[in-house]
Amino acid sequence: MEPKLRYATSAAIEQAAPERAGQLTGDMAHSVIFDNTKIRRVVPDFNPTVAFHLAAREIIDWHDAHPELQRVDPGLDALFAELASRIPGRPHPGSP
Protein backbone atom coordinates (compact mmCIF):
# COMPACT_ATOMS: atom_id res chain seq x y z
CA MET A 1 0.00 0.00 0.00
CA GLU A 2 1.31 3.42 -0.97
CA PRO A 3 1.74 5.80 2.02
CA LYS A 4 -0.45 8.89 2.18
CA LEU A 5 2.03 11.62 2.99
CA ARG A 6 0.89 14.74 4.82
CA TYR A 7 2.74 17.93 5.63
CA ALA A 8 1.90 19.93 8.74
CA THR A 9 3.70 22.96 10.05
CA SER A 10 5.11 22.92 13.55
CA ALA A 11 2.56 25.61 14.41
CA ALA A 12 -0.33 23.39 13.27
CA ILE A 13 0.96 20.48 15.35
CA GLU A 14 1.42 22.70 18.39
CA GLN A 15 -2.08 24.13 17.93
CA ALA A 16 -3.49 20.59 17.91
CA ALA A 17 -1.31 19.60 20.89
CA PRO A 18 -0.68 22.70 23.02
CA GLU A 19 0.90 20.58 25.75
CA ARG A 20 3.74 19.88 23.32
CA ALA A 21 4.33 23.55 22.50
CA GLY A 22 8.03 24.27 22.24
CA GLN A 23 9.10 20.71 21.41
CA LEU A 24 9.03 21.28 17.67
CA THR A 25 9.94 24.96 17.58
CA GLY A 26 13.02 24.67 19.77
CA ASP A 27 15.97 22.51 18.81
CA MET A 28 14.02 20.56 16.21
CA ALA A 29 13.02 23.65 14.23
CA HIS A 30 16.27 23.71 12.29
CA SER A 31 18.25 21.13 10.40
CA VAL A 32 21.73 20.59 11.74
CA ILE A 33 24.91 18.97 10.57
CA PHE A 34 27.40 17.63 13.07
CA ASP A 35 30.98 17.56 11.96
CA ASN A 36 34.26 16.65 13.63
CA THR A 37 36.51 19.13 11.82
CA LYS A 38 37.21 21.15 14.96
CA ILE A 39 38.21 18.16 17.10
CA ARG A 40 40.42 16.88 14.29
CA ARG A 41 42.21 20.26 14.20
CA VAL A 42 42.70 20.35 17.97
CA VAL A 43 43.49 16.65 18.39
CA PRO A 44 45.28 15.50 15.25
CA ASP A 45 45.41 11.89 16.49
CA PHE A 46 41.61 11.74 16.71
CA ASN A 47 40.56 9.08 14.27
CA PRO A 48 36.97 7.91 14.47
CA THR A 49 36.85 4.25 13.58
CA VAL A 50 33.15 3.80 12.93
CA ALA A 51 31.52 5.41 9.91
CA PHE A 52 28.23 7.15 10.62
CA HIS A 53 26.13 4.71 8.58
CA LEU A 54 27.59 1.81 10.57
CA ALA A 55 27.06 3.57 13.89
CA ALA A 56 23.45 4.30 12.90
CA ARG A 57 22.98 0.61 12.10
CA GLU A 58 24.34 -0.27 15.58
CA ILE A 59 21.82 2.11 17.18
CA ILE A 60 18.94 0.58 15.23
CA ASP A 61 20.08 -2.96 16.06
CA TRP A 62 20.33 -2.08 19.76
CA HIS A 63 16.86 -0.54 19.72
CA ASP A 64 15.43 -3.58 17.92
CA ALA A 65 17.01 -5.86 20.54
CA HIS A 66 15.19 -4.05 23.38
CA PRO A 67 11.46 -4.38 22.74
CA GLU A 68 10.77 -3.39 26.37
CA LEU A 69 11.86 0.14 25.44
CA GLN A 70 9.73 0.34 22.31
CA ARG A 71 6.55 2.00 23.46
CA VAL A 72 3.84 3.50 21.31
CA ASP A 73 2.09 6.49 22.84
CA PRO A 74 -1.56 5.81 21.93
CA GLY A 75 -2.54 9.41 22.68
CA LEU A 76 0.14 10.86 20.41
CA ASP A 77 -0.64 8.27 17.76
CA ALA A 78 -4.33 9.27 17.84
CA LEU A 79 -3.42 12.97 17.79
CA PHE A 80 -1.26 12.56 14.68
CA ALA A 81 -3.92 10.42 12.98
CA GLU A 82 -6.51 13.13 13.68
CA LEU A 83 -4.19 15.89 12.49
CA ALA A 84 -3.31 13.96 9.31
CA SER A 85 -6.98 13.34 8.56
CA ARG A 86 -7.56 17.11 8.45
CA ILE A 87 -4.72 17.82 6.02
CA PRO A 88 -5.16 17.22 2.31
CA GLY A 89 -2.45 15.06 0.75
CA ARG A 90 0.24 17.25 -0.74
CA PRO A 91 4.01 17.14 -0.95
CA HIS A 92 6.24 19.02 1.43
CA PRO A 93 6.60 22.62 0.14
CA GLY A 94 10.32 22.10 -0.51
CA SER A 95 9.76 18.98 -2.64
CA PRO A 96 10.36 19.09 -6.40
N, CA and C of each residue as an Amber inpcrd file, in Angstrom:
protein
   288
   0.8490000  -1.1850000   0.0000000   0.0000000   0.0000000   0.0000000
   0.8940000   1.2480000   0.0000000   0.5660000   2.1740000  -0.8450000
   1.3140000   3.4230000  -0.9670000   0.9940000   4.3220000   0.2400000
   2.0210000   4.9160000   0.8820000   1.7370000   5.8000000   2.0220000
   1.0280000   7.0750000   1.5630000   0.2110000   7.6190000   2.4370000
  -0.4550000   8.8920000   2.1830000   0.3020000   9.9390000   2.9900000
   1.1890000  10.6420000   2.3220000   2.0300000  11.6160000   2.9910000
   1.2500000  12.8950000   3.2670000   1.5110000  13.4780000   4.4300000
   0.8900000  14.7390000   4.8170000   1.9770000  15.6610000   5.3280000
   1.8080000  16.9350000   5.1250000   2.7420000  17.9310000   5.6290000
   1.9800000  18.8490000   6.5670000   2.4970000  19.0130000   7.7800000
   1.8970000  19.9320000   8.7430000   3.0030000  20.8080000   9.2960000
   2.7140000  22.0590000   9.4650000   3.6960000  22.9640000  10.0540000
   3.8280000  22.6580000  11.5410000   4.9250000  23.0640000  12.1060000
   5.1120000  22.9190000  13.5530000   4.0050000  23.6650000  14.2920000
   3.6200000  24.8230000  13.7700000   2.5610000  25.6130000  14.4130000
   1.2380000  24.8490000  14.4180000   0.9230000  24.1610000  13.3270000
  -0.3270000  23.3920000  13.2670000  -0.2980000  22.2370000  14.2670000
   0.8450000  21.5850000  14.3880000   0.9570000  20.4780000  15.3490000
   0.8350000  21.0170000  16.7720000   1.4970000  22.1250000  17.0430000
   1.4210000  22.6980000  18.3890000   0.0250000  23.2220000  18.7080000
  -0.7040000  23.6810000  17.7060000  -2.0790000  24.1260000  17.9340000
  -2.9470000  22.9270000  18.2970000  -2.7160000  21.7990000  17.6270000
  -3.4870000  20.5940000  17.9070000  -3.0740000  19.9510000  19.2300000
  -1.8410000  20.1820000  19.6530000  -1.3120000  19.5960000  20.8930000
  -0.5820000  20.6660000  21.6990000  -1.3200000  21.5920000  22.3150000
  -0.6770000  22.6960000  23.0170000   0.2750000  22.2450000  24.1260000
   0.0260000  21.0770000  24.6900000   0.9030000  20.5780000  25.7550000
   2.3000000  20.2350000  25.2300000   2.4380000  20.1590000  23.9250000
   3.7410000  19.8770000  23.3170000   4.3830000  21.1390000  22.7390000
   3.7960000  22.2880000  23.0170000   4.3330000  23.5520000  22.4950000
   5.7890000  23.6930000  22.9140000   6.6080000  24.0820000  21.9800000
   8.0260000  24.2700000  22.2420000   8.8810000  23.0810000  21.8320000
   8.3090000  21.8930000  21.7700000   9.0960000  20.7140000  21.4120000
   9.5320000  20.7530000  19.9510000   8.6920000  21.2550000  19.0940000
   9.0260000  21.2850000  17.6710000   9.6450000  22.5930000  17.2320000
   9.4270000  23.6520000  17.9890000   9.9360000  24.9590000  17.5760000
  11.2120000  25.3340000  18.3120000  11.7360000  24.4310000  19.1120000
  13.0190000  24.6680000  19.7720000  14.1230000  24.0790000  18.9320000
  14.8310000  23.1250000  19.5000000  15.9700000  22.5090000  18.8120000
  15.5910000  21.8390000  17.5050000  14.3920000  21.3030000  17.4020000
  14.0190000  20.5590000  16.2050000  13.5180000  21.4440000  15.0650000
  13.5320000  22.7490000  15.2650000  13.0200000  23.6480000  14.2300000
  14.0030000  23.8470000  13.0870000  15.2490000  23.4690000  13.2960000
  16.2730000  23.7140000  12.2870000  17.0470000  22.4370000  12.0010000
  17.3940000  22.2470000  10.7650000  18.2550000  21.1320000  10.3990000
  19.6650000  21.4340000  10.8950000  20.3630000  20.3970000  11.2770000
  21.7330000  20.5880000  11.7440000  22.6440000  19.5440000  11.1200000
  23.8840000  19.8980000  11.0380000  24.9120000  18.9690000  10.5730000
  25.9960000  18.9550000  11.6410000  26.3250000  17.7660000  12.1050000
  27.4020000  17.6320000  13.0730000  28.6560000  17.2190000  12.3290000
  29.7430000  17.8340000  12.6840000  30.9750000  17.5590000  11.9600000
  32.1320000  17.5550000  12.9620000  33.1510000  16.7870000  12.6730000
  34.2560000  16.6460000  13.6250000  35.5140000  17.3890000  13.1770000
  35.3650000  18.3740000  12.3100000  36.5120000  19.1340000  11.8160000
  37.2730000  19.8040000  12.9530000  36.5600000  20.4150000  13.8900000
  37.2110000  21.1530000  14.9610000  38.0360000  20.2220000  15.8540000
  37.4650000  19.0860000  16.2490000  38.2130000  18.1640000  17.1000000
  39.4150000  17.5960000  16.3590000  39.2800000  17.3900000  15.0790000
  40.4200000  16.8820000  14.2930000  41.5520000  17.9080000  14.2290000
  41.1900000  19.2010000  14.2060000  42.2060000  20.2560000  14.1950000
  42.9270000  20.3270000  15.5460000  42.1520000  20.2250000  16.6210000
  42.7040000  20.3540000  17.9690000  43.4410000  19.0870000  18.4100000
  42.9060000  17.9390000  18.0030000  43.4850000  16.6530000  18.3940000
  43.8040000  15.8820000  17.1120000  44.9590000  16.1160000  16.5410000
  45.2810000  15.5030000  15.2470000  45.2340000  13.9770000  15.2530000
  45.4410000  13.3470000  16.4210000  45.4100000  11.8850000  16.4880000
  43.9870000  11.3320000  16.5460000  42.9990000  12.2150000  16.6770000
  41.6100000  11.7410000  16.7120000  41.2910000  11.0650000  15.3890000
  40.8480000   9.8430000  15.4780000  40.5570000   9.0810000  14.2730000
  39.3350000   8.2010000  14.5240000  38.1570000   8.7320000  14.2360000
  36.9680000   7.9130000  14.4720000  37.0510000   6.6390000  13.6380000
  36.6870000   5.5300000  14.2590000  36.8540000   4.2510000  13.5780000
  35.5470000   3.6690000  13.0590000  34.4420000   4.3090000  13.3890000
  33.1530000   3.7980000  12.9320000  32.4950000   4.8540000  12.0520000
  32.2180000   4.5010000  10.8220000  31.5220000   5.4140000   9.9060000
  30.0970000   5.6380000  10.4090000  29.5600000   6.8110000  10.1070000
  28.2270000   7.1520000  10.6180000  27.1810000   6.1080000  10.2440000
  27.1720000   5.6580000   8.9970000  26.1280000   4.7150000   8.5830000
  26.2320000   3.4080000   9.3590000  27.4390000   3.0250000   9.7610000
  27.5890000   1.8120000  10.5680000  27.1570000   2.0540000  12.0140000
  27.4910000   3.2320000  12.5380000  27.0590000   3.5710000  13.8940000
  25.5330000   3.6470000  13.9610000  24.9110000   4.2190000  12.9370000
  23.4490000   4.2960000  12.8990000  22.8440000   2.8950000  12.8850000
  23.4540000   1.9940000  12.1450000  22.9790000   0.6090000  12.1040000
  23.0790000  -0.0270000  13.4870000  24.1800000   0.2530000  14.2190000
  24.3360000  -0.2710000  15.5790000  23.2250000   0.2450000  16.4930000
  22.8900000   1.5200000  16.3610000  21.8210000   2.1110000  17.1770000
  20.4940000   1.4210000  16.8820000  20.1890000   1.2370000  15.6180000
  18.9360000   0.5810000  15.2280000  18.9100000  -0.8580000  15.7380000
  20.0140000  -1.5760000  15.5850000  20.0760000  -2.9590000  16.0610000
  19.8810000  -3.0280000  17.5670000  20.5040000  -2.1040000  18.3050000
  20.3320000  -2.0770000  19.7600000  18.8700000  -1.8300000  20.1170000
  18.2650000  -0.8580000  19.4480000  16.8590000  -0.5430000  19.7170000
  15.9690000  -1.7460000  19.4140000  16.2190000  -2.4020000  18.2930000
  15.4290000  -3.5800000  17.9220000  15.5900000  -4.7130000  18.9230000
  16.7410000  -4.7920000  19.5670000  17.0090000  -5.8580000  20.5370000
  16.3890000  -5.5830000  21.9040000  15.7880000  -4.4180000  22.0850000
  15.1940000  -4.0530000  23.3770000  13.7230000  -3.6830000  23.2100000
  12.8750000  -4.6800000  22.9450000  11.4570000  -4.3790000  22.7430000
  10.7880000  -3.7520000  23.9680000  11.3620000  -3.9760000  25.1450000
  10.7680000  -3.3920000  26.3660000  10.8520000  -1.8650000  26.3630000
  11.7220000  -1.3140000  25.5310000  11.8620000   0.1400000  25.4410000
  11.1020000   0.7350000  24.2590000  10.4620000  -0.1100000  23.4910000
   9.7290000   0.3380000  22.3110000   8.2600000   0.5030000  22.6880000
   7.9110000   1.7210000  23.0270000   6.5460000   2.0010000  23.4580000
   5.8690000   2.9460000  22.4860000   4.6470000   2.6090000  22.1320000
   3.8410000   3.5010000  21.3060000   2.9780000   4.3180000  22.2580000
   2.9400000   5.6080000  22.0390000   2.0900000   6.4870000  22.8420000
   0.7450000   6.5690000  22.1340000  -0.2770000   5.8350000  22.6260000
  -1.5630000   5.8130000  21.9290000  -2.1890000   7.2050000  21.7770000
  -1.9880000   8.0620000  22.7610000  -2.5350000   9.4110000  22.6770000
  -1.8930000  10.2180000  21.5640000  -0.5780000  10.1350000  21.4670000
   0.1370000  10.8640000  20.4150000  -0.1770000  10.2690000  19.0500000
  -0.2850000   8.9430000  18.9990000  -0.6390000   8.2660000  17.7580000
  -2.0160000   8.7430000  17.2720000  -2.9750000   8.8120000  18.1890000
  -4.3260000   9.2740000  17.8390000  -4.3150000  10.7390000  17.4220000
  -3.5200000  11.5590000  18.1230000  -3.4220000  12.9720000  17.7900000
  -2.8930000  13.1570000  16.3650000  -1.8230000  12.4340000  16.0170000
  -1.2630000  12.5600000  14.6770000  -2.2240000  12.0210000  13.6200000
  -2.9330000  10.9550000  13.9290000  -3.9230000  10.4230000  12.9780000
  -5.0180000  11.4560000  12.7380000  -5.4820000  12.0950000  13.8010000
  -6.5140000  13.1320000  13.6820000  -5.9870000  14.3200000  12.8820000
  -4.7870000  14.7650000  13.2000000  -4.1900000  15.8890000  12.4880000
  -4.0250000  15.5540000  11.0100000  -3.5210000  14.3700000  10.7030000
  -3.3140000  13.9590000   9.3120000  -4.6340000  13.8700000   8.5570000
  -5.6910000  13.4720000   9.2420000  -6.9830000  13.3420000   8.5600000
  -7.5440000  14.6940000   8.1300000  -7.0810000  15.7670000   8.7790000
  -7.5650000  17.1070000   8.4450000  -6.7360000  17.7930000   7.3670000
  -5.6230000  17.1880000   6.9770000  -4.7190000  17.8190000   6.0180000
  -4.8300000  17.1160000   4.6740000  -5.1100000  17.8650000   3.6210000
  -5.1640000  17.2190000   2.3050000  -3.7730000  16.7160000   1.9020000
  -3.7320000  15.6050000   1.1950000  -2.4540000  15.0570000   0.7480000
  -1.7700000  16.0290000  -0.1990000  -0.5560000  16.3760000   0.1250000
   0.2380000  17.2520000  -0.7450000   1.6900000  17.0710000  -0.3480000
   2.5840000  17.2910000  -1.2810000   4.0060000  17.1380000  -0.9480000
   4.4840000  18.2610000  -0.0430000   5.5860000  18.0090000   0.6120000
   6.2380000  19.0240000   1.4260000   6.5480000  20.2170000   0.5110000
   6.3840000  21.4470000   0.9990000   6.6050000  22.6160000   0.1360000
   7.9750000  22.6660000  -0.5180000   8.9810000  22.0620000   0.0860000
  10.3200000  22.1020000  -0.5100000  10.5610000  20.9830000  -1.5100000
   9.5780000  20.1050000  -1.7190000   9.7630000  18.9840000  -2.6360000
   9.7050000  19.4370000  -4.0900000  10.4160000  18.7220000  -4.9630000
  10.3640000  19.0890000  -6.3980000   9.0220000  18.7730000  -7.0020000
